[in-house]
């Protein structure tokens, strides 16, 4: 499993690396890397490969929001069923059952604040088990999936003034 974990860590940093590049970094041969990748994909450990996009650099409006959802369960309906219904919406990019003051953390994406607000009010809030929604619009992203966003040429040292 150590080889698998090392491979997963490398994929999380850069999923575009070739099996040959990964082999050089891990000490495995390229065929072993390809075999491990196939195993991880078949086992459902690796579920896909995605780019990390800095939407501030795209000439198209894109809005992200984080929703807090509270739900009320009954004998027939559990978290899994509610999650399955919510996860089917294309606007939902992530959905997690969490501990704390609310039940679900939901990441939503849309073309505008209006689109996201409309999605929440017309598709999420009417779900019978949903008792409360709180929407937090993302104003600025500084780091996404381990990658720092923004101007990468800046001096990252803190300024000190006596």
Chimera marker file (.cmm) of the C-alpha trace (Angstrom):
<marker_set name="trace">
<marker id="1" x="0.000" y="0.000" z="0.000" r="1" g="1" b="0" radius="0.5"/>
<marker id="2" x="2.965" y="2.332" z="0.454" r="1" g="1" b="0" radius="0.5"/>
<marker id="3" x="3.507" y="2.386" z="-3.312" r="1" g="1" b="0" radius="0.5"/>
<marker id="4" x="-0.179" y="3.128" z="-3.828" r="1" g="1" b="0" radius="0.5"/>
<marker id="5" x="-0.111" y="5.957" z="-1.287" r="1" g="1" b="0" radius="0.5"/>
<marker id="6" x="2.989" y="7.486" z="-2.867" r="1" g="1" b="0" radius="0.5"/>
<marker id="7" x="1.354" y="7.220" z="-6.292" r="1" g="1" b="0" radius="0.5"/>
<marker id="8" x="-1.832" y="8.879" z="-4.997" r="1" g="1" b="0" radius="0.5"/>
<marker id="9" x="0.186" y="11.731" z="-3.484" r="1" g="1" b="0" radius="0.5"/>
<marker id="10" x="1.951" y="12.295" z="-6.811" r="1" g="1" b="0" radius="0.5"/>
<marker id="11" x="-1.352" y="12.233" z="-8.727" r="1" g="1" b="0" radius="0.5"/>
<marker id="12" x="-2.834" y="14.791" z="-6.355" r="1" g="1" b="0" radius="0.5"/>
<marker id="13" x="0.076" y="17.121" z="-7.053" r="1" g="1" b="0" radius="0.5"/>
<marker id="14" x="0.018" y="16.618" z="-10.841" r="1" g="1" b="0" radius="0.5"/>
<marker id="15" x="-2.234" y="14.050" z="-12.518" r="1" g="1" b="0" radius="0.5"/>
<marker id="16" x="-0.710" y="14.804" z="-15.922" r="1" g="1" b="0" radius="0.5"/>
<marker id="17" x="2.627" y="13.184" z="-15.150" r="1" g="1" b="0" radius="0.5"/>
<marker id="18" x="3.432" y="10.211" z="-17.337" r="1" g="1" b="0" radius="0.5"/>
<marker id="19" x="3.950" y="6.733" z="-15.873" r="1" g="1" b="0" radius="0.5"/>
<marker id="20" x="7.627" y="7.123" z="-16.776" r="1" g="1" b="0" radius="0.5"/>
<marker id="21" x="7.934" y="10.358" z="-14.752" r="1" g="1" b="0" radius="0.5"/>
<marker id="22" x="6.120" y="8.790" z="-11.821" r="1" g="1" b="0" radius="0.5"/>
<marker id="23" x="8.363" y="5.727" z="-12.071" r="1" g="1" b="0" radius="0.5"/>
<marker id="24" x="11.483" y="7.914" z="-11.787" r="1" g="1" b="0" radius="0.5"/>
<marker id="25" x="10.089" y="9.597" z="-8.670" r="1" g="1" b="0" radius="0.5"/>
<marker id="26" x="8.974" y="6.391" z="-6.948" r="1" g="1" b="0" radius="0.5"/>
<marker id="27" x="11.719" y="3.978" z="-7.921" r="1" g="1" b="0" radius="0.5"/>
<marker id="28" x="9.176" y="1.679" z="-9.585" r="1" g="1" b="0" radius="0.5"/>
<marker id="29" x="9.303" y="0.770" z="-13.243" r="1" g="1" b="0" radius="0.5"/>
<marker id="30" x="6.770" y="2.310" z="-15.637" r="1" g="1" b="0" radius="0.5"/>
<marker id="31" x="4.892" y="-0.992" z="-16.083" r="1" g="1" b="0" radius="0.5"/>
<marker id="32" x="4.402" y="-1.282" z="-12.300" r="1" g="1" b="0" radius="0.5"/>
<marker id="33" x="3.104" y="2.302" z="-12.195" r="1" g="1" b="0" radius="0.5"/>
<marker id="34" x="0.618" y="1.562" z="-14.978" r="1" g="1" b="0" radius="0.5"/>
<marker id="35" x="-0.508" y="-1.602" z="-13.160" r="1" g="1" b="0" radius="0.5"/>
<marker id="36" x="-1.012" y="0.334" z="-9.915" r="1" g="1" b="0" radius="0.5"/>
<marker id="37" x="-2.932" y="3.069" z="-11.741" r="1" g="1" b="0" radius="0.5"/>
<marker id="38" x="-5.209" y="0.490" z="-13.347" r="1" g="1" b="0" radius="0.5"/>
<marker id="39" x="-5.805" y="-1.199" z="-9.966" r="1" g="1" b="0" radius="0.5"/>
<marker id="40" x="-6.598" y="2.123" z="-8.283" r="1" g="1" b="0" radius="0.5"/>
<marker id="41" x="-9.036" y="3.037" z="-11.047" r="1" g="1" b="0" radius="0.5"/>
<marker id="42" x="-10.723" y="-0.402" z="-11.048" r="1" g="1" b="0" radius="0.5"/>
<marker id="43" x="-11.038" y="-0.345" z="-7.226" r="1" g="1" b="0" radius="0.5"/>
<marker id="44" x="-12.714" y="3.064" z="-7.432" r="1" g="1" b="0" radius="0.5"/>
<marker id="45" x="-9.942" y="4.736" z="-5.433" r="1" g="1" b="0" radius="0.5"/>
<marker id="46" x="-9.075" y="7.035" z="-8.341" r="1" g="1" b="0" radius="0.5"/>
<marker id="47" x="-12.411" y="8.275" z="-9.654" r="1" g="1" b="0" radius="0.5"/>
<marker id="48" x="-11.238" y="10.823" z="-12.204" r="1" g="1" b="0" radius="0.5"/>
<marker id="49" x="-8.673" y="13.408" z="-13.191" r="1" g="1" b="0" radius="0.5"/>
<marker id="50" x="-9.517" y="17.097" z="-13.082" r="1" g="1" b="0" radius="0.5"/>
<marker id="51" x="-7.858" y="20.389" z="-13.767" r="1" g="1" b="0" radius="0.5"/>
<marker id="52" x="-7.695" y="23.091" z="-11.102" r="1" g="1" b="0" radius="0.5"/>
<marker id="53" x="-9.020" y="26.228" z="-12.809" r="1" g="1" b="0" radius="0.5"/>
<marker id="54" x="-8.299" y="29.794" z="-11.724" r="1" g="1" b="0" radius="0.5"/>
<marker id="55" x="-11.666" y="31.270" z="-12.743" r="1" g="1" b="0" radius="0.5"/>
<marker id="56" x="-10.379" y="34.815" z="-12.186" r="1" g="1" b="0" radius="0.5"/>
<marker id="57" x="-8.233" y="34.357" z="-15.307" r="1" g="1" b="0" radius="0.5"/>
<marker id="58" x="-11.128" y="33.246" z="-17.528" r="1" g="1" b="0" radius="0.5"/>
<marker id="59" x="-13.097" y="35.800" z="-19.532" r="1" g="1" b="0" radius="0.5"/>
<marker id="60" x="-16.410" y="34.309" z="-18.475" r="1" g="1" b="0" radius="0.5"/>
<marker id="61" x="-18.444" y="34.842" z="-15.347" r="1" g="1" b="0" radius="0.5"/>
<marker id="62" x="-18.295" y="31.930" z="-12.938" r="1" g="1" b="0" radius="0.5"/>
<marker id="63" x="-19.634" y="31.900" z="-9.391" r="1" g="1" b="0" radius="0.5"/>
<marker id="64" x="-18.943" y="29.445" z="-6.626" r="1" g="1" b="0" radius="0.5"/>
<marker id="65" x="-20.844" y="29.171" z="-3.372" r="1" g="1" b="0" radius="0.5"/>
<marker id="66" x="-20.737" y="27.007" z="-0.293" r="1" g="1" b="0" radius="0.5"/>
<marker id="67" x="-24.056" y="25.963" z="1.162" r="1" g="1" b="0" radius="0.5"/>
<marker id="68" x="-24.785" y="24.836" z="4.677" r="1" g="1" b="0" radius="0.5"/>
<marker id="69" x="-27.833" y="22.592" z="4.801" r="1" g="1" b="0" radius="0.5"/>
<marker id="70" x="-29.765" y="21.316" z="7.769" r="1" g="1" b="0" radius="0.5"/>
<marker id="71" x="-32.150" y="18.442" z="7.261" r="1" g="1" b="0" radius="0.5"/>
<marker id="72" x="-34.733" y="16.619" z="9.309" r="1" g="1" b="0" radius="0.5"/>
<marker id="73" x="-34.714" y="12.846" z="9.027" r="1" g="1" b="0" radius="0.5"/>
<marker id="74" x="-37.648" y="10.520" z="9.434" r="1" g="1" b="0" radius="0.5"/>
<marker id="75" x="-37.988" y="6.738" z="9.616" r="1" g="1" b="0" radius="0.5"/>
<marker id="76" x="-38.073" y="6.319" z="5.844" r="1" g="1" b="0" radius="0.5"/>
<marker id="77" x="-35.477" y="8.908" z="4.842" r="1" g="1" b="0" radius="0.5"/>
<marker id="78" x="-31.814" y="8.944" z="5.827" r="1" g="1" b="0" radius="0.5"/>
<marker id="79" x="-28.780" y="11.059" z="4.948" r="1" g="1" b="0" radius="0.5"/>
<marker id="80" x="-27.837" y="8.744" z="2.053" r="1" g="1" b="0" radius="0.5"/>
<marker id="81" x="-31.147" y="9.224" z="0.256" r="1" g="1" b="0" radius="0.5"/>
<marker id="82" x="-31.086" y="12.998" z="0.671" r="1" g="1" b="0" radius="0.5"/>
<marker id="83" x="-27.472" y="13.094" z="-0.516" r="1" g="1" b="0" radius="0.5"/>
<marker id="84" x="-28.302" y="11.015" z="-3.612" r="1" g="1" b="0" radius="0.5"/>
<marker id="85" x="-31.032" y="13.483" z="-4.589" r="1" g="1" b="0" radius="0.5"/>
<marker id="86" x="-28.844" y="16.557" z="-4.069" r="1" g="1" b="0" radius="0.5"/>
<marker id="87" x="-25.779" y="15.040" z="-5.781" r="1" g="1" b="0" radius="0.5"/>
<marker id="88" x="-27.725" y="14.582" z="-9.043" r="1" g="1" b="0" radius="0.5"/>
<marker id="89" x="-27.925" y="18.333" z="-9.645" r="1" g="1" b="0" radius="0.5"/>
<marker id="90" x="-25.220" y="19.424" z="-12.135" r="1" g="1" b="0" radius="0.5"/>
<marker id="91" x="-24.727" y="22.668" z="-10.171" r="1" g="1" b="0" radius="0.5"/>
<marker id="92" x="-23.450" y="20.651" z="-7.187" r="1" g="1" b="0" radius="0.5"/>
<marker id="93" x="-19.695" y="20.101" z="-7.461" r="1" g="1" b="0" radius="0.5"/>
<marker id="94" x="-19.142" y="18.643" z="-3.959" r="1" g="1" b="0" radius="0.5"/>
<marker id="95" x="-21.421" y="17.302" z="-1.273" r="1" g="1" b="0" radius="0.5"/>
<marker id="96" x="-20.345" y="16.179" z="2.178" r="1" g="1" b="0" radius="0.5"/>
<marker id="97" x="-22.069" y="15.074" z="5.362" r="1" g="1" b="0" radius="0.5"/>
<marker id="98" x="-20.298" y="17.015" z="8.106" r="1" g="1" b="0" radius="0.5"/>
<marker id="99" x="-20.252" y="17.367" z="11.863" r="1" g="1" b="0" radius="0.5"/>
<marker id="100" x="-21.071" y="20.622" z="13.600" r="1" g="1" b="0" radius="0.5"/>
<marker id="101" x="-23.888" y="23.132" z="13.347" r="1" g="1" b="0" radius="0.5"/>
<marker id="102" x="-25.229" y="21.878" z="10.001" r="1" g="1" b="0" radius="0.5"/>
<marker id="103" x="-25.615" y="18.516" z="8.285" r="1" g="1" b="0" radius="0.5"/>
<marker id="104" x="-24.377" y="18.941" z="4.710" r="1" g="1" b="0" radius="0.5"/>
<marker id="105" x="-21.665" y="21.106" z="3.160" r="1" g="1" b="0" radius="0.5"/>
<marker id="106" x="-22.428" y="21.650" z="-0.523" r="1" g="1" b="0" radius="0.5"/>
<marker id="107" x="-20.228" y="23.355" z="-3.119" r="1" g="1" b="0" radius="0.5"/>
<marker id="108" x="-22.290" y="24.872" z="-5.927" r="1" g="1" b="0" radius="0.5"/>
<marker id="109" x="-21.211" y="26.494" z="-9.193" r="1" g="1" b="0" radius="0.5"/>
<marker id="110" x="-23.103" y="28.705" z="-11.621" r="1" g="1" b="0" radius="0.5"/>
<marker id="111" x="-22.781" y="31.495" z="-14.151" r="1" g="1" b="0" radius="0.5"/>
<marker id="112" x="-23.992" y="34.233" z="-11.808" r="1" g="1" b="0" radius="0.5"/>
<marker id="113" x="-25.016" y="34.942" z="-8.223" r="1" g="1" b="0" radius="0.5"/>
<marker id="114" x="-28.584" y="35.078" z="-9.474" r="1" g="1" b="0" radius="0.5"/>
<marker id="115" x="-28.302" y="31.586" z="-11.014" r="1" g="1" b="0" radius="0.5"/>
<marker id="116" x="-26.889" y="30.137" z="-7.788" r="1" g="1" b="0" radius="0.5"/>
<marker id="117" x="-29.498" y="31.907" z="-5.647" r="1" g="1" b="0" radius="0.5"/>
<marker id="118" x="-32.267" y="30.681" z="-7.931" r="1" g="1" b="0" radius="0.5"/>
<marker id="119" x="-30.895" y="27.138" z="-7.809" r="1" g="1" b="0" radius="0.5"/>
<marker id="120" x="-30.872" y="27.176" z="-4.011" r="1" g="1" b="0" radius="0.5"/>
<marker id="121" x="-34.355" y="28.674" z="-3.688" r="1" g="1" b="0" radius="0.5"/>
<marker id="122" x="-36.016" y="26.606" z="-6.412" r="1" g="1" b="0" radius="0.5"/>
<marker id="123" x="-34.214" y="23.248" z="-6.246" r="1" g="1" b="0" radius="0.5"/>
<marker id="124" x="-32.588" y="22.819" z="-2.816" r="1" g="1" b="0" radius="0.5"/>
<marker id="125" x="-34.836" y="24.654" z="-0.353" r="1" g="1" b="0" radius="0.5"/>
<marker id="126" x="-38.039" y="22.912" z="-1.549" r="1" g="1" b="0" radius="0.5"/>
<marker id="127" x="-36.641" y="19.445" z="-0.745" r="1" g="1" b="0" radius="0.5"/>
<marker id="128" x="-39.020" y="18.335" z="2.029" r="1" g="1" b="0" radius="0.5"/>
<marker id="129" x="-36.270" y="17.250" z="4.461" r="1" g="1" b="0" radius="0.5"/>
<marker id="130" x="-34.270" y="20.484" z="4.098" r="1" g="1" b="0" radius="0.5"/>
<marker id="131" x="-35.061" y="22.728" z="7.065" r="1" g="1" b="0" radius="0.5"/>
<marker id="132" x="-32.449" y="25.460" z="6.594" r="1" g="1" b="0" radius="0.5"/>
<marker id="133" x="-30.025" y="26.724" z="3.938" r="1" g="1" b="0" radius="0.5"/>
<marker id="134" x="-27.211" y="29.218" z="4.358" r="1" g="1" b="0" radius="0.5"/>
<marker id="135" x="-25.382" y="30.354" z="1.225" r="1" g="1" b="0" radius="0.5"/>
<marker id="136" x="-21.825" y="31.706" z="1.308" r="1" g="1" b="0" radius="0.5"/>
<marker id="137" x="-20.658" y="33.124" z="-2.021" r="1" g="1" b="0" radius="0.5"/>
<marker id="138" x="-16.946" y="32.667" z="-2.677" r="1" g="1" b="0" radius="0.5"/>
<marker id="139" x="-15.473" y="36.130" z="-3.103" r="1" g="1" b="0" radius="0.5"/>
<marker id="140" x="-11.817" y="35.167" z="-3.666" r="1" g="1" b="0" radius="0.5"/>
<marker id="141" x="-9.962" y="31.865" z="-3.885" r="1" g="1" b="0" radius="0.5"/>
<marker id="142" x="-6.422" y="31.853" z="-2.534" r="1" g="1" b="0" radius="0.5"/>
<marker id="143" x="-5.754" y="28.135" z="-2.644" r="1" g="1" b="0" radius="0.5"/>
<marker id="144" x="-7.644" y="25.321" z="-4.377" r="1" g="1" b="0" radius="0.5"/>
<marker id="145" x="-6.867" y="21.618" z="-3.927" r="1" g="1" b="0" radius="0.5"/>
<marker id="146" x="-3.361" y="22.433" z="-2.708" r="1" g="1" b="0" radius="0.5"/>
<marker id="147" x="-2.579" y="24.920" z="-5.473" r="1" g="1" b="0" radius="0.5"/>
<marker id="148" x="-2.123" y="28.604" z="-4.672" r="1" g="1" b="0" radius="0.5"/>
<marker id="149" x="-4.108" y="30.961" z="-6.871" r="1" g="1" b="0" radius="0.5"/>
<marker id="150" x="-3.526" y="34.527" z="-7.910" r="1" g="1" b="0" radius="0.5"/>
<marker id="151" x="-0.304" y="36.255" z="-8.911" r="1" g="1" b="0" radius="0.5"/>
<marker id="152" x="2.471" y="33.697" z="-8.454" r="1" g="1" b="0" radius="0.5"/>
<marker id="153" x="5.241" y="36.238" z="-9.091" r="1" g="1" b="0" radius="0.5"/>
<marker id="154" x="4.643" y="38.115" z="-5.850" r="1" g="1" b="0" radius="0.5"/>
<marker id="155" x="7.083" y="38.025" z="-2.972" r="1" g="1" b="0" radius="0.5"/>
<marker id="156" x="5.315" y="35.858" z="-0.393" r="1" g="1" b="0" radius="0.5"/>
<marker id="157" x="7.259" y="37.129" z="2.621" r="1" g="1" b="0" radius="0.5"/>
<marker id="158" x="5.306" y="38.988" z="5.245" r="1" g="1" b="0" radius="0.5"/>
<marker id="159" x="6.089" y="42.673" z="5.544" r="1" g="1" b="0" radius="0.5"/>
<marker id="160" x="7.433" y="43.773" z="8.901" r="1" g="1" b="0" radius="0.5"/>
<marker id="161" x="7.336" y="47.368" z="10.059" r="1" g="1" b="0" radius="0.5"/>
<marker id="162" x="8.931" y="48.344" z="13.390" r="1" g="1" b="0" radius="0.5"/>
<link id1="1" id2="2" r="1" g="1" b="0" radius="0.2"/>
<link id1="2" id2="3" r="1" g="1" b="0" radius="0.2"/>
<link id1="3" id2="4" r="1" g="1" b="0" radius="0.2"/>
<link id1="4" id2="5" r="1" g="1" b="0" radius="0.2"/>
<link id1="5" id2="6" r="1" g="1" b="0" radius="0.2"/>
<link id1="6" id2="7" r="1" g="1" b="0" radius="0.2"/>
<link id1="7" id2="8" r="1" g="1" b="0" radius="0.2"/>
<link id1="8" id2="9" r="1" g="1" b="0" radius="0.2"/>
<link id1="9" id2="10" r="1" g="1" b="0" radius="0.2"/>
<link id1="10" id2="11" r="1" g="1" b="0" radius="0.2"/>
<link id1="11" id2="12" r="1" g="1" b="0" radius="0.2"/>
<link id1="12" id2="13" r="1" g="1" b="0" radius="0.2"/>
<link id1="13" id2="14" r="1" g="1" b="0" radius="0.2"/>
<link id1="14" id2="15" r="1" g="1" b="0" radius="0.2"/>
<link id1="15" id2="16" r="1" g="1" b="0" radius="0.2"/>
<link id1="16" id2="17" r="1" g="1" b="0" radius="0.2"/>
<link id1="17" id2="18" r="1" g="1" b="0" radius="0.2"/>
<link id1="18" id2="19" r="1" g="1" b="0" radius="0.2"/>
<link id1="19" id2="20" r="1" g="1" b="0" radius="0.2"/>
<link id1="20" id2="21" r="1" g="1" b="0" radius="0.2"/>
<link id1="21" id2="22" r="1" g="1" b="0" radius="0.2"/>
<link id1="22" id2="23" r="1" g="1" b="0" radius="0.2"/>
<link id1="23" id2="24" r="1" g="1" b="0" radius="0.2"/>
<link id1="24" id2="25" r="1" g="1" b="0" radius="0.2"/>
<link id1="25" id2="26" r="1" g="1" b="0" radius="0.2"/>
<link id1="26" id2="27" r="1" g="1" b="0" radius="0.2"/>
<link id1="27" id2="28" r="1" g="1" b="0" radius="0.2"/>
<link id1="28" id2="29" r="1" g="1" b="0" radius="0.2"/>
<link id1="29" id2="30" r="1" g="1" b="0" radius="0.2"/>
<link id1="30" id2="31" r="1" g="1" b="0" radius="0.2"/>
<link id1="31" id2="32" r="1" g="1" b="0" radius="0.2"/>
<link id1="32" id2="33" r="1" g="1" b="0" radius="0.2"/>
<link id1="33" id2="34" r="1" g="1" b="0" radius="0.2"/>
<link id1="34" id2="35" r="1" g="1" b="0" radius="0.2"/>
<link id1="35" id2="36" r="1" g="1" b="0" radius="0.2"/>
<link id1="36" id2="37" r="1" g="1" b="0" radius="0.2"/>
<link id1="37" id2="38" r="1" g="1" b="0" radius="0.2"/>
<link id1="38" id2="39" r="1" g="1" b="0" radius="0.2"/>
<link id1="39" id2="40" r="1" g="1" b="0" radius="0.2"/>
<link id1="40" id2="41" r="1" g="1" b="0" radius="0.2"/>
<link id1="41" id2="42" r="1" g="1" b="0" radius="0.2"/>
<link id1="42" id2="43" r="1" g="1" b="0" radius="0.2"/>
<link id1="43" id2="44" r="1" g="1" b="0" radius="0.2"/>
<link id1="44" id2="45" r="1" g="1" b="0" radius="0.2"/>
<link id1="45" id2="46" r="1" g="1" b="0" radius="0.2"/>
<link id1="46" id2="47" r="1" g="1" b="0" radius="0.2"/>
<link id1="47" id2="48" r="1" g="1" b="0" radius="0.2"/>
<link id1="48" id2="49" r="1" g="1" b="0" radius="0.2"/>
<link id1="49" id2="50" r="1" g="1" b="0" radius="0.2"/>
<link id1="50" id2="51" r="1" g="1" b="0" radius="0.2"/>
<link id1="51" id2="52" r="1" g="1" b="0" radius="0.2"/>
<link id1="52" id2="53" r="1" g="1" b="0" radius="0.2"/>
<link id1="53" id2="54" r="1" g="1" b="0" radius="0.2"/>
<link id1="54" id2="55" r="1" g="1" b="0" radius="0.2"/>
<link id1="55" id2="56" r="1" g="1" b="0" radius="0.2"/>
<link id1="56" id2="57" r="1" g="1" b="0" radius="0.2"/>
<link id1="57" id2="58" r="1" g="1" b="0" radius="0.2"/>
<link id1="58" id2="59" r="1" g="1" b="0" radius="0.2"/>
<link id1="59" id2="60" r="1" g="1" b="0" radius="0.2"/>
<link id1="60" id2="61" r="1" g="1" b="0" radius="0.2"/>
<link id1="61" id2="62" r="1" g="1" b="0" radius="0.2"/>
<link id1="62" id2="63" r="1" g="1" b="0" radius="0.2"/>
<link id1="63" id2="64" r="1" g="1" b="0" radius="0.2"/>
<link id1="64" id2="65" r="1" g="1" b="0" radius="0.2"/>
<link id1="65" id2="66" r="1" g="1" b="0" radius="0.2"/>
<link id1="66" id2="67" r="1" g="1" b="0" radius="0.2"/>
<link id1="67" id2="68" r="1" g="1" b="0" radius="0.2"/>
<link id1="68" id2="69" r="1" g="1" b="0" radius="0.2"/>
<link id1="69" id2="70" r="1" g="1" b="0" radius="0.2"/>
<link id1="70" id2="71" r="1" g="1" b="0" radius="0.2"/>
<link id1="71" id2="72" r="1" g="1" b="0" radius="0.2"/>
<link id1="72" id2="73" r="1" g="1" b="0" radius="0.2"/>
<link id1="73" id2="74" r="1" g="1" b="0" radius="0.2"/>
<link id1="74" id2="75" r="1" g="1" b="0" radius="0.2"/>
<link id1="75" id2="76" r="1" g="1" b="0" radius="0.2"/>
<link id1="76" id2="77" r="1" g="1" b="0" radius="0.2"/>
<link id1="77" id2="78" r="1" g="1" b="0" radius="0.2"/>
<link id1="78" id2="79" r="1" g="1" b="0" radius="0.2"/>
<link id1="79" id2="80" r="1" g="1" b="0" radius="0.2"/>
<link id1="80" id2="81" r="1" g="1" b="0" radius="0.2"/>
<link id1="81" id2="82" r="1" g="1" b="0" radius="0.2"/>
<link id1="82" id2="83" r="1" g="1" b="0" radius="0.2"/>
<link id1="83" id2="84" r="1" g="1" b="0" radius="0.2"/>
<link id1="84" id2="85" r="1" g="1" b="0" radius="0.2"/>
<link id1="85" id2="86" r="1" g="1" b="0" radius="0.2"/>
<link id1="86" id2="87" r="1" g="1" b="0" radius="0.2"/>
<link id1="87" id2="88" r="1" g="1" b="0" radius="0.2"/>
<link id1="88" id2="89" r="1" g="1" b="0" radius="0.2"/>
<link id1="89" id2="90" r="1" g="1" b="0" radius="0.2"/>
<link id1="90" id2="91" r="1" g="1" b="0" radius="0.2"/>
<link id1="91" id2="92" r="1" g="1" b="0" radius="0.2"/>
<link id1="92" id2="93" r="1" g="1" b="0" radius="0.2"/>
<link id1="93" id2="94" r="1" g="1" b="0" radius="0.2"/>
<link id1="94" id2="95" r="1" g="1" b="0" radius="0.2"/>
<link id1="95" id2="96" r="1" g="1" b="0" radius="0.2"/>
<link id1="96" id2="97" r="1" g="1" b="0" radius="0.2"/>
<link id1="97" id2="98" r="1" g="1" b="0" radius="0.2"/>
<link id1="98" id2="99" r="1" g="1" b="0" radius="0.2"/>
<link id1="99" id2="100" r="1" g="1" b="0" radius="0.2"/>
<link id1="100" id2="101" r="1" g="1" b="0" radius="0.2"/>
<link id1="101" id2="102" r="1" g="1" b="0" radius="0.2"/>
<link id1="102" id2="103" r="1" g="1" b="0" radius="0.2"/>
<link id1="103" id2="104" r="1" g="1" b="0" radius="0.2"/>
<link id1="104" id2="105" r="1" g="1" b="0" radius="0.2"/>
<link id1="105" id2="106" r="1" g="1" b="0" radius="0.2"/>
<link id1="106" id2="107" r="1" g="1" b="0" radius="0.2"/>
<link id1="107" id2="108" r="1" g="1" b="0" radius="0.2"/>
<link id1="108" id2="109" r="1" g="1" b="0" radius="0.2"/>
<link id1="109" id2="110" r="1" g="1" b="0" radius="0.2"/>
<link id1="110" id2="111" r="1" g="1" b="0" radius="0.2"/>
<link id1="111" id2="112" r="1" g="1" b="0" radius="0.2"/>
<link id1="112" id2="113" r="1" g="1" b="0" radius="0.2"/>
<link id1="113" id2="114" r="1" g="1" b="0" radius="0.2"/>
<link id1="114" id2="115" r="1" g="1" b="0" radius="0.2"/>
<link id1="115" id2="116" r="1" g="1" b="0" radius="0.2"/>
<link id1="116" id2="117" r="1" g="1" b="0" radius="0.2"/>
<link id1="117" id2="118" r="1" g="1" b="0" radius="0.2"/>
<link id1="118" id2="119" r="1" g="1" b="0" radius="0.2"/>
<link id1="119" id2="120" r="1" g="1" b="0" radius="0.2"/>
<link id1="120" id2="121" r="1" g="1" b="0" radius="0.2"/>
<link id1="121" id2="122" r="1" g="1" b="0" radius="0.2"/>
<link id1="122" id2="123" r="1" g="1" b="0" radius="0.2"/>
<link id1="123" id2="124" r="1" g="1" b="0" radius="0.2"/>
<link id1="124" id2="125" r="1" g="1" b="0" radius="0.2"/>
<link id1="125" id2="126" r="1" g="1" b="0" radius="0.2"/>
<link id1="126" id2="127" r="1" g="1" b="0" radius="0.2"/>
<link id1="127" id2="128" r="1" g="1" b="0" radius="0.2"/>
<link id1="128" id2="129" r="1" g="1" b="0" radius="0.2"/>
<link id1="129" id2="130" r="1" g="1" b="0" radius="0.2"/>
<link id1="130" id2="131" r="1" g="1" b="0" radius="0.2"/>
<link id1="131" id2="132" r="1" g="1" b="0" radius="0.2"/>
<link id1="132" id2="133" r="1" g="1" b="0" radius="0.2"/>
<link id1="133" id2="134" r="1" g="1" b="0" radius="0.2"/>
<link id1="134" id2="135" r="1" g="1" b="0" radius="0.2"/>
<link id1="135" id2="136" r="1" g="1" b="0" radius="0.2"/>
<link id1="136" id2="137" r="1" g="1" b="0" radius="0.2"/>
<link id1="137" id2="138" r="1" g="1" b="0" radius="0.2"/>
<link id1="138" id2="139" r="1" g="1" b="0" radius="0.2"/>
<link id1="139" id2="140" r="1" g="1" b="0" radius="0.2"/>
<link id1="140" id2="141" r="1" g="1" b="0" radius="0.2"/>
<link id1="141" id2="142" r="1" g="1" b="0" radius="0.2"/>
<link id1="142" id2="143" r="1" g="1" b="0" radius="0.2"/>
<link id1="143" id2="144" r="1" g="1" b="0" radius="0.2"/>
<link id1="144" id2="145" r="1" g="1" b="0" radius="0.2"/>
<link id1="145" id2="146" r="1" g="1" b="0" radius="0.2"/>
<link id1="146" id2="147" r="1" g="1" b="0" radius="0.2"/>
<link id1="147" id2="148" r="1" g="1" b="0" radius="0.2"/>
<link id1="148" id2="149" r="1" g="1" b="0" radius="0.2"/>
<link id1="149" id2="150" r="1" g="1" b="0" radius="0.2"/>
<link id1="150" id2="151" r="1" g="1" b="0" radius="0.2"/>
<link id1="151" id2="152" r="1" g="1" b="0" radius="0.2"/>
<link id1="152" id2="153" r="1" g="1" b="0" radius="0.2"/>
<link id1="153" id2="154" r="1" g="1" b="0" radius="0.2"/>
<link id1="154" id2="155" r="1" g="1" b="0" radius="0.2"/>
<link id1="155" id2="156" r="1" g="1" b="0" radius="0.2"/>
<link id1="156" id2="157" r="1" g="1" b="0" radius="0.2"/>
<link id1="157" id2="158" r="1" g="1" b="0" radius="0.2"/>
<link id1="158" id2="159" r="1" g="1" b="0" radius="0.2"/>
<link id1="159" id2="160" r="1" g="1" b="0" radius="0.2"/>
<link id1="160" id2="161" r="1" g="1" b="0" radius="0.2"/>
<link id1="161" id2="162" r="1" g="1" b="0" radius="0.2"/>
</marker_set>
